[in-house]
Amino acid sequence: MRKTAASIAVLALLAGAAWAQGQAGIRAVYMPRVAVHPDDATWMKLPEWKVSLSPQVVALPRGGGAVKRIFVRAMHNGQWLTLRLEWADATPNREVGTATFRDAVAVGFPVTEGDAPPSPLMGDKTRPVDIWQWTADFDANAQGTGGFADRYPHTEGVWYFPQDYDVTRQVRGWRGFEPVIELTAYGFGTLERKAAQNVRGLGQYAKGRWSVVLRRQLTTGNPRDPLFRSGATYNTIFAVWDGGSKEVNGRKSVTIFWTPLRLDPLAAGRSQ
């Protein structure tokens, strides 16, 4: 217990020091039209930032670290903030079972920006973090390429219980049809699903890499959502789960420092 507490204290101090030094951050380029698909050629015209990831070693279950880095591109048009997240993964994992785990990625922002950000370890009791999580299984379902019926197609003598559809309906009622879920965290083990789900997302796997686009309007009218403004800088954290490496829950690759994200002023052009 003392060792864990000491580790948390050291990480918190390091995170604060890194933030205070004003580490280099990500730029969300102003574009008149935001891209919503990972394959949109517009993304390749934007600068790319490499963000280093580490195994999660603070809270149980510790571990992870299969993904060492994630590549981030960002844009906004004064109405929508859009992020493209890309990372290497030898095998796509789109299903969940007793011994099967899904690929996933998440990005987090402080709900409110202050003189200093909350803990990068998913916030704290008085300063929560807003989390956008994309999962490969729900992305497959949303695109009609996942689910029980796809894994086990109808054959003679095989049929599905009516309860199968009912369970699917209930799950979609909880998570929605988008492959992204919005959560609020007050530290490790405190995730709460938000009543209003405003983030949209789409993932694609090709040539040994995942690319995921997450987007949300700059303002939603919900006081529990971060408020984004053109020309301002915000803090963000990232996490990636590699299902093929049996990463789930706390077993993941994470950023242990906040990474600044600056939105271009509306007057900024592509060449700036």
VOTIKOL-536785 format. One record per residue (C-alpha): residue number from 1; x, y, z. Coordinates in nm, 3 decimals. Each point is the difference from the previous one (the first is absolute). Layout:
N
{k: NUM; u: X; v: Y; w: Z}
...
//
This chain:
272
{k: 1; u: 0.000; v: 0.000; w: 0.000}
{k: 2; u: 0.279; v: 0.245; w: 0.089}
{k: 3; u: 0.179; v: -0.080; w: -0.323}
{k: 4; u: -0.314; v: 0.066; w: -0.204}
{k: 5; u: -0.068; v: 0.328; w: 0.181}
{k: 6; u: 0.358; v: 0.109; w: -0.058}
{k: 7; u: -0.027; v: -0.086; w: -0.369}
{k: 8; u: -0.315; v: 0.208; w: -0.035}
{k: 9; u: 0.163; v: 0.295; w: 0.175}
{k: 10; u: 0.307; v: -0.016; w: -0.224}
{k: 11; u: -0.210; v: -0.022; w: -0.316}
{k: 12; u: -0.213; v: 0.293; w: 0.112}
{k: 13; u: 0.308; v: 0.213; w: 0.066}
{k: 14; u: 0.150; v: -0.092; w: -0.336}
{k: 15; u: -0.326; v: 0.075; w: -0.178}
{k: 16; u: -0.023; v: 0.340; w: 0.165}
{k: 17; u: 0.358; v: 0.080; w: -0.086}
{k: 18; u: -0.050; v: -0.095; w: -0.365}
{k: 19; u: -0.311; v: 0.215; w: -0.026}
{k: 20; u: 0.169; v: 0.297; w: 0.170}
{k: 21; u: 0.289; v: -0.016; w: -0.246}
{k: 22; u: -0.244; v: 0.043; w: -0.290}
{k: 23; u: 0.087; v: -0.313; w: -0.196}
{k: 24; u: -0.058; v: 0.002; w: -0.375}
{k: 25; u: -0.356; v: -0.078; w: -0.092}
{k: 26; u: -0.240; v: -0.088; w: -0.278}
{k: 27; u: -0.142; v: 0.255; w: -0.241}
{k: 28; u: -0.362; v: -0.023; w: -0.120}
{k: 29; u: 0.026; v: 0.167; w: -0.340}
{k: 30; u: -0.284; v: 0.223; w: -0.112}
{k: 31; u: -0.168; v: -0.144; w: -0.310}
{k: 32; u: -0.326; v: 0.118; w: -0.157}
{k: 33; u: -0.119; v: -0.361; w: -0.021}
{k: 34; u: 0.086; v: -0.266; w: 0.257}
{k: 35; u: 0.072; v: -0.357; w: -0.111}
{k: 36; u: -0.217; v: -0.272; w: 0.152}
{k: 37; u: 0.158; v: -0.310; w: -0.154}
{k: 38; u: 0.350; v: -0.131; w: 0.085}
{k: 39; u: 0.075; v: -0.038; w: -0.373}
{k: 40; u: -0.079; v: 0.361; w: -0.092}
{k: 41; u: 0.298; v: 0.139; w: -0.194}
{k: 42; u: -0.024; v: 0.325; w: 0.196}
{k: 43; u: 0.161; v: -0.169; w: 0.301}
{k: 44; u: 0.325; v: -0.058; w: -0.187}
{k: 45; u: 0.035; v: 0.377; w: -0.053}
{k: 46; u: 0.010; v: 0.066; w: 0.375}
{k: 47; u: 0.296; v: -0.026; w: 0.238}
{k: 48; u: 0.025; v: -0.322; w: 0.198}
{k: 49; u: 0.106; v: -0.029; w: 0.365}
{k: 50; u: 0.148; v: -0.312; w: 0.156}
{k: 51; u: -0.112; v: -0.054; w: 0.360}
{k: 52; u: 0.192; v: -0.253; w: 0.210}
{k: 53; u: -0.193; v: -0.253; w: 0.210}
{k: 54; u: 0.097; v: -0.202; w: 0.309}
{k: 55; u: -0.146; v: -0.300; w: 0.186}
{k: 56; u: -0.256; v: 0.091; w: 0.265}
{k: 57; u: 0.173; v: -0.082; w: 0.330}
{k: 58; u: -0.197; v: 0.190; w: 0.263}
{k: 59; u: -0.339; v: -0.169; w: 0.041}
{k: 60; u: -0.116; v: -0.363; w: -0.017}
{k: 61; u: 0.001; v: -0.177; w: -0.235}
{k: 62; u: 0.341; v: 0.137; w: -0.093}
{k: 63; u: 0.175; v: -0.081; w: -0.324}
{k: 64; u: -0.042; v: 0.063; w: -0.368}
{k: 65; u: 0.252; v: 0.191; w: -0.204}
{k: 66; u: -0.032; v: -0.197; w: -0.325}
{k: 67; u: -0.048; v: 0.324; w: -0.195}
{k: 68; u: 0.302; v: 0.228; w: 0.039}
{k: 69; u: -0.121; v: 0.307; w: -0.184}
{k: 70; u: -0.303; v: 0.157; w: -0.161}
{k: 71; u: -0.002; v: 0.248; w: -0.288}
{k: 72; u: -0.241; v: 0.293; w: 0.020}
{k: 73; u: -0.131; v: 0.247; w: -0.256}
{k: 74; u: -0.265; v: 0.260; w: 0.086}
{k: 75; u: -0.217; v: 0.260; w: -0.169}
{k: 76; u: -0.299; v: 0.221; w: 0.070}
{k: 77; u: -0.227; v: 0.231; w: -0.199}
{k: 78; u: -0.126; v: 0.220; w: 0.280}
{k: 79; u: -0.291; v: -0.238; w: 0.066}
{k: 80; u: 0.149; v: -0.350; w: 0.023}
{k: 81; u: 0.324; v: -0.128; w: 0.153}
{k: 82; u: 0.123; v: -0.312; w: -0.180}
{k: 83; u: 0.289; v: -0.229; w: 0.098}
{k: 84; u: 0.160; v: -0.280; w: -0.202}
{k: 85; u: 0.179; v: -0.260; w: 0.211}
{k: 86; u: 0.224; v: -0.263; w: -0.163}
{k: 87; u: 0.208; v: -0.284; w: 0.144}
{k: 88; u: 0.161; v: -0.326; w: -0.109}
{k: 89; u: -0.176; v: -0.326; w: 0.083}
{k: 90; u: 0.094; v: -0.335; w: -0.154}
{k: 91; u: -0.354; v: -0.142; w: 0.028}
{k: 92; u: -0.340; v: 0.171; w: 0.023}
{k: 93; u: -0.207; v: -0.120; w: 0.295}
{k: 94; u: -0.368; v: 0.079; w: -0.040}
{k: 95; u: -0.166; v: -0.249; w: 0.235}
{k: 96; u: -0.048; v: -0.042; w: 0.374}
{k: 97; u: -0.029; v: -0.337; w: 0.174}
{k: 98; u: 0.115; v: -0.187; w: 0.307}
{k: 99; u: 0.358; v: -0.006; w: -0.132}
{k: 100; u: -0.032; v: 0.246; w: -0.287}
{k: 101; u: 0.069; v: 0.369; w: 0.030}
{k: 102; u: -0.066; v: 0.295; w: -0.229}
{k: 103; u: 0.225; v: 0.275; w: -0.130}
{k: 104; u: -0.088; v: 0.347; w: 0.127}
{k: 105; u: 0.127; v: 0.356; w: 0.032}
{k: 106; u: -0.098; v: 0.289; w: 0.223}
{k: 107; u: 0.074; v: 0.370; w: 0.032}
{k: 108; u: -0.069; v: 0.209; w: 0.309}
{k: 109; u: -0.037; v: 0.371; w: 0.081}
{k: 110; u: -0.048; v: 0.183; w: 0.331}
{k: 111; u: -0.368; v: 0.090; w: 0.030}
{k: 112; u: 0.110; v: 0.351; w: 0.096}
{k: 113; u: 0.337; v: 0.164; w: -0.056}
{k: 114; u: 0.162; v: 0.173; w: 0.298}
{k: 115; u: 0.335; v: 0.138; w: 0.109}
{k: 116; u: 0.131; v: -0.358; w: -0.011}
{k: 117; u: -0.159; v: -0.315; w: -0.143}
{k: 118; u: -0.126; v: -0.285; w: 0.219}
{k: 119; u: 0.192; v: -0.323; w: 0.037}
{k: 120; u: 0.074; v: -0.156; w: -0.340}
{k: 121; u: -0.089; v: -0.331; w: 0.167}
{k: 122; u: -0.370; v: 0.050; w: -0.097}
{k: 123; u: -0.058; v: 0.308; w: 0.213}
{k: 124; u: -0.088; v: 0.030; w: 0.368}
{k: 125; u: -0.304; v: 0.042; w: 0.226}
{k: 126; u: -0.046; v: 0.372; w: -0.053}
{k: 127; u: 0.138; v: 0.033; w: -0.355}
{k: 128; u: -0.147; v: -0.265; w: -0.231}
{k: 129; u: 0.117; v: -0.103; w: -0.343}
{k: 130; u: -0.220; v: -0.042; w: -0.307}
{k: 131; u: 0.087; v: -0.320; w: -0.189}
{k: 132; u: -0.085; v: -0.096; w: -0.360}
{k: 133; u: 0.051; v: -0.375; w: -0.053}
{k: 134; u: -0.024; v: -0.181; w: -0.333}
{k: 135; u: -0.016; v: -0.381; w: -0.005}
{k: 136; u: 0.052; v: -0.230; w: -0.297}
{k: 137; u: -0.289; v: -0.231; w: 0.086}
{k: 138; u: -0.257; v: 0.279; w: 0.002}
{k: 139; u: 0.155; v: 0.147; w: -0.315}
{k: 140; u: -0.051; v: -0.336; w: -0.172}
{k: 141; u: -0.361; v: -0.013; w: 0.120}
{k: 142; u: -0.065; v: 0.358; w: -0.113}
{k: 143; u: 0.132; v: -0.083; w: -0.349}
{k: 144; u: -0.194; v: -0.327; w: -0.015}
{k: 145; u: 0.310; v: -0.220; w: 0.008}
{k: 146; u: -0.019; v: -0.137; w: 0.354}
{k: 147; u: -0.227; v: -0.195; w: 0.226}
{k: 148; u: -0.108; v: -0.356; w: 0.067}
{k: 149; u: -0.186; v: -0.044; w: -0.328}
{k: 150; u: 0.312; v: 0.089; w: -0.200}
{k: 151; u: 0.223; v: -0.240; w: 0.193}
{k: 152; u: -0.254; v: -0.282; w: -0.025}
{k: 153; u: -0.206; v: 0.044; w: -0.320}
{k: 154; u: -0.338; v: -0.170; w: -0.037}
{k: 155; u: 0.025; v: -0.363; w: -0.103}
{k: 156; u: -0.253; v: -0.282; w: 0.006}
{k: 157; u: -0.084; v: -0.088; w: 0.359}
{k: 158; u: 0.154; v: 0.319; w: 0.144}
{k: 159; u: -0.223; v: 0.279; w: 0.130}
{k: 160; u: 0.021; v: 0.288; w: 0.245}
{k: 161; u: -0.197; v: 0.059; w: 0.314}
{k: 162; u: -0.228; v: 0.307; w: 0.005}
{k: 163; u: 0.193; v: 0.111; w: 0.308}
{k: 164; u: 0.307; v: 0.058; w: -0.217}
{k: 165; u: -0.166; v: 0.296; w: -0.168}
{k: 166; u: -0.135; v: 0.127; w: 0.330}
{k: 167; u: 0.349; v: 0.004; w: 0.154}
{k: 168; u: 0.137; v: 0.181; w: -0.304}
{k: 169; u: -0.276; v: 0.258; w: 0.025}
{k: 170; u: 0.070; v: 0.060; w: 0.369}
{k: 171; u: 0.374; v: 0.038; w: -0.054}
{k: 172; u: -0.054; v: 0.247; w: -0.284}
{k: 173; u: -0.242; v: 0.188; w: 0.220}
{k: 174; u: 0.278; v: 0.036; w: 0.257}
{k: 175; u: 0.290; v: 0.076; w: -0.233}
{k: 176; u: -0.176; v: 0.125; w: -0.310}
{k: 177; u: 0.074; v: -0.089; w: -0.362}
{k: 178; u: 0.323; v: 0.197; w: -0.019}
{k: 179; u: 0.318; v: -0.202; w: 0.064}
{k: 180; u: 0.106; v: 0.268; w: 0.251}
{k: 181; u: -0.108; v: 0.043; w: 0.360}
{k: 182; u: 0.045; v: 0.314; w: 0.210}
{k: 183; u: 0.093; v: -0.046; w: 0.365}
{k: 184; u: 0.089; v: 0.213; w: 0.300}
{k: 185; u: 0.285; v: -0.108; w: 0.228}
{k: 186; u: 0.086; v: 0.123; w: 0.350}
{k: 187; u: 0.315; v: -0.217; w: 0.020}
{k: 188; u: 0.063; v: -0.368; w: -0.062}
{k: 189; u: -0.303; v: -0.226; w: 0.040}
{k: 190; u: -0.255; v: 0.284; w: -0.010}
{k: 191; u: -0.126; v: -0.007; w: -0.358}
{k: 192; u: -0.355; v: 0.122; w: -0.050}
{k: 193; u: -0.188; v: -0.012; w: -0.328}
{k: 194; u: -0.125; v: 0.347; w: -0.096}
{k: 195; u: -0.370; v: 0.042; w: -0.060}
{k: 196; u: 0.063; v: 0.210; w: -0.310}
{k: 197; u: 0.222; v: -0.163; w: -0.262}
{k: 198; u: 0.134; v: 0.263; w: -0.242}
{k: 199; u: 0.315; v: -0.156; w: -0.147}
{k: 200; u: -0.003; v: -0.167; w: -0.342}
{k: 201; u: 0.259; v: -0.248; w: -0.120}
{k: 202; u: 0.115; v: -0.239; w: -0.271}
{k: 203; u: 0.286; v: -0.247; w: -0.019}
{k: 204; u: 0.185; v: -0.178; w: -0.278}
{k: 205; u: 0.261; v: -0.276; w: -0.003}
{k: 206; u: 0.241; v: -0.031; w: -0.295}
{k: 207; u: 0.357; v: -0.114; w: -0.058}
{k: 208; u: 0.066; v: -0.082; w: 0.364}
{k: 209; u: -0.125; v: 0.330; w: 0.140}
{k: 210; u: -0.313; v: 0.135; w: 0.164}
{k: 211; u: -0.115; v: 0.351; w: -0.084}
{k: 212; u: -0.289; v: 0.149; w: 0.197}
{k: 213; u: -0.174; v: 0.335; w: -0.040}
{k: 214; u: -0.175; v: 0.159; w: 0.300}
{k: 215; u: -0.195; v: 0.324; w: -0.031}
{k: 216; u: -0.220; v: 0.222; w: 0.212}
{k: 217; u: -0.149; v: 0.345; w: -0.029}
{k: 218; u: 0.205; v: 0.265; w: 0.179}
{k: 219; u: -0.298; v: 0.089; w: 0.218}
{k: 220; u: -0.281; v: -0.236; w: 0.100}
{k: 221; u: -0.194; v: 0.202; w: 0.257}
{k: 222; u: 0.077; v: -0.263; w: 0.264}
{k: 223; u: 0.194; v: 0.138; w: 0.301}
{k: 224; u: 0.151; v: -0.346; w: 0.051}
{k: 225; u: 0.169; v: 0.018; w: -0.341}
{k: 226; u: 0.328; v: 0.182; w: -0.064}
{k: 227; u: -0.051; v: 0.327; w: -0.183}
{k: 228; u: 0.237; v: 0.048; w: -0.295}
{k: 229; u: 0.081; v: 0.339; w: -0.155}
{k: 230; u: 0.199; v: 0.096; w: -0.307}
{k: 231; u: 0.343; v: 0.137; w: 0.089}
{k: 232; u: 0.008; v: -0.164; w: 0.344}
{k: 233; u: 0.217; v: -0.284; w: 0.138}
{k: 234; u: -0.130; v: -0.305; w: 0.185}
{k: 235; u: 0.152; v: -0.304; w: 0.169}
{k: 236; u: -0.054; v: -0.354; w: -0.120}
{k: 237; u: 0.097; v: -0.357; w: 0.088}
{k: 238; u: -0.008; v: -0.320; w: -0.207}
{k: 239; u: -0.042; v: -0.373; w: 0.061}
{k: 240; u: 0.012; v: -0.303; w: -0.231}
{k: 241; u: -0.106; v: -0.361; w: 0.062}
{k: 242; u: 0.143; v: -0.287; w: -0.209}
{k: 243; u: -0.252; v: -0.282; w: 0.014}
{k: 244; u: 0.248; v: -0.248; w: -0.149}
{k: 245; u: 0.223; v: 0.058; w: 0.303}
{k: 246; u: -0.296; v: -0.060; w: 0.235}
{k: 247; u: -0.011; v: 0.363; w: 0.106}
{k: 248; u: -0.323; v: 0.102; w: 0.172}
{k: 249; u: -0.108; v: 0.250; w: 0.266}
{k: 250; u: 0.315; v: 0.124; w: 0.178}
{k: 251; u: 0.234; v: -0.207; w: -0.219}
{k: 252; u: 0.072; v: 0.253; w: -0.273}
{k: 253; u: 0.251; v: 0.240; w: -0.150}
{k: 254; u: -0.037; v: 0.354; w: 0.134}
{k: 255; u: 0.148; v: 0.346; w: 0.002}
{k: 256; u: 0.121; v: 0.095; w: 0.346}
{k: 257; u: 0.026; v: 0.371; w: -0.079}
{k: 258; u: -0.254; v: 0.244; w: -0.136}
{k: 259; u: 0.055; v: 0.093; w: -0.365}
{k: 260; u: -0.106; v: 0.352; w: -0.101}
{k: 261; u: -0.244; v: 0.029; w: -0.291}
{k: 262; u: -0.028; v: 0.345; w: -0.161}
{k: 263; u: -0.286; v: 0.093; w: -0.231}
{k: 264; u: 0.096; v: 0.239; w: -0.280}
{k: 265; u: -0.169; v: 0.341; w: -0.002}
{k: 266; u: -0.279; v: 0.019; w: -0.258}
{k: 267; u: 0.214; v: 0.229; w: -0.215}
{k: 268; u: 0.281; v: -0.259; w: -0.027}
{k: 269; u: 0.057; v: -0.145; w: -0.344}
{k: 270; u: 0.129; v: -0.333; w: -0.116}
{k: 271; u: 0.351; v: 0.129; w: -0.054}
{k: 272; u: 0.049; v: 0.127; w: 0.356}
//
